[in-house]
Amino acid sequence: MVGTLAGAVRSLGGTEPRVGGVRYGADMRLLVNHGHVPTVLFGPGDVREAHRPDESIRAADLVELARILAITAIRFCRIRG
């Protein structure tokens, strides 16, 4: 999944995603620790701006995210079209 996601980002000319752990809490910990579900944290914007009273992202970043996730799903599921 990580490789497929990174490839989708590269195919759209995006910056190489950083692969590694993070030092902050995220809801995905419940999936990982309690559900034993491998999980990837990925999204638009700057995480330092997350969960603030004035949290926002640019519409263009949201559209880019949708494209990346669509390409990732298609490639990961090996859908031919």
GIKAWO-V861916 format. One record per pair of residues at least 12 apart in sequence whose ideal C-beta (glycine too) atoms are under 7 Angstrom apart, sorted by sequence separation. I is the first residue (numbers start at 1). GAP is how many residues later the second one is. If there is no record, write none. Layout:
# GIKAWO-V861916
I_GAP, I_GAP
This chain:
# GIKAWO-V861916
45_12, 28_13, 44_13, 26_15, 45_16, 2_17, 44_17, 44_18, 22_19, 44_20, 44_21, 43_22, 17_25, 5_35, 5_37, 2_38, 1_39, 12_52, 12_55, 12_56, 9_59, 8_60, 11_60, 8_63, 8_64, 5_67, 8_67, 4_68, 7_68, 4_71, 4_72, 1_75
